[in-house]
Amino acid sequence: MGAIVEGLRRVFQLDAELWHIVVLSLEVSLSAVLLATLVGLPLGALLAVKRFPGRRGVIVVLNALMGLPPVVVGLLVYLLLSRAGPLGELGLLFTPGAMIVAQTVLVLPIIAALARQALEDAWREYEEQLRSLGAEGLRAALTLVWDARFSLITAVLAGLGRASAEVGAVMIVGGNIDGVTRVMTTAIALETSKGDLPLALGLGAVLIAIVLVLNAAAQLVKEAAQRRFG
Amino acid sequence: MSSSILPLELADVSYGSNGQAIISGVSLRIEAGPSTIILGANGAGKSVLMRLMHGLLQPTGGTVRWNESEPASLRRRQAMVFQRPVMLRRSVLANVLYALDLAGVPAAERERQALAALEEVGMGALAQRPARVLSGGEQQRLALARAWALHPEVLFLDEPTANLDPSAAREIETVIRAFDAAGTKIVMATHNLGQARRLGDEVIYLHAGRVVERAAIDAFFARPASAEAAAFIKGELPWV
C-alpha cells in the first residue's frame, strides 16, 4: 500500500511527461474503439438480422476472435505495416496510427460479437414488426442498432476495456518510444522491467482510475437514457 | 396505385414447421369490402394464416397471390397490427415518421401525415412522448396510428385487444371502425365473439389449421353449419 502511495506521488511529479502518456493512451484507445464501433455495430447487427449459408460458422469464428492474443495481432499488423510489408508505404509503423490500427483489430471482434448477441435477442422482438413495415437487411440492422443503443454501451465498454488494458500489440507496433508512442501500459511494463515498481504501481493506479471514470460516466448516461426512453 | 391489390387469392395453402402441419389445404378468396373476421380457438392457426397472407411467412405448399406483382408496392399498401405492438425506442411521432419514411413518403409531407394520424387515434397530445413508456392501450393505438398514416388498402389485425382492458379495447374498436369507414379492408383474427359481431361482416372459422366454415356474421352465429363452430360458439359465449 505504501508503495502505491509513493508511486502515485512520483507519478504526479512527472507532470508534463505523464500528461502526455495519459493523453496518448486515451487518444489511441478511444480512436480504436470509435473505429471498431462504427464497423462492429453494423456488422454485428447484420449478423443478427441476416440469414445466409455459413452464418453459424461466421459467428463461431467471430466469437473465437474475441480471444485473439494481442501480441499476435501486434505481430500481424507489424508485418503489414513494416517497410517491406503490403502497407509499408503508409509509413505508419512506430507511430500512434499503427497502434490505433492494431487496437482496432483487437477490439472489433469483441464489439461485433457482443453486439450480435444482444441484437439477436432484440431482433426476435422486432422482426415481424420491422418486416411488416418494409425494413429489411441493412436498414433493419441500423434501426436495431439505434433502438438497442443503450444496451450496446456494454459491448463498447468491453471493447474499451480490452483496448486500454492490452500491452502486447501497442508495444510491438508502437515500439514504446519515449514521447512518441509510449502509453500507460507500455510505460508500466518498462518501469517494471527497470525495477521501479513504485512508479509502475502508480501508473497502474492512474490507468485503473481512468477506466473506472469512463465506465461510471457511460453507466450514468445509460441509466438516464433508459429512464427517459424506456 | 390504379387498381386494388385485392382480391387476395390463397390456393391450397399449407404451412408446416418442424414436421408439424399448422395450416393445411386452405383455399380462400379475400375480396375488398366486407370486414373479415378469422375466428377459431387458440392454436387453430389464425395468426399463422394472417402472416401467410401478409407475407411474413412463406407457405410450404400452395400459393398466396395478390392482384399486384411488385413486392415493394404490395408491402406499402397493406399493414398489420400485432397482438403485442412493437414500438421503437423514440418518440410517438418518430415512430409514425419511421413508417412513413419506409413507405417512401416524401420527407416534407411526413410530419403533417403523421400528426393527422395521431389525431385520428386521439394521441395528438402525446406526440413527443417516448413510445416505449406508453401504456399497453396507448401503444396499441399508436400501432393503429402508424398503420393509419400509411393509408393501407388492407389492414391485418392479430387479436389487437387480447392484452387490453375493456375500455382500452373499446377505443381500439372505434379506430378499427374508422379504418373500415375510410374504405380499408379489415382482416382480423380474434377469439372474442362479441368483438367479432361488433366489427365483422363475415367469418372465416378455422379449426386445426383448416377452414371449416365461411359465412356472413349473422348467419354464422344464428346457424353455424359445422359442428366445430357450433361447439366453439357454445363454449365461448358465457365469457363474452
Interface residues (C-beta under 8 A of the other chain):
Chain A: E125 Y126 E128 Q129 L130 R131 S132 L133 G134 A135 R139 T143 W146 D147 A148 R149 F150 R228 F229 G230
Chain B: R51 H54 L56 A72 R75 R76 A79 M80 F82 P85 V86 L88 R89 R90 Y98 A99 L102 A103 P130 A131 R132 V133 R146
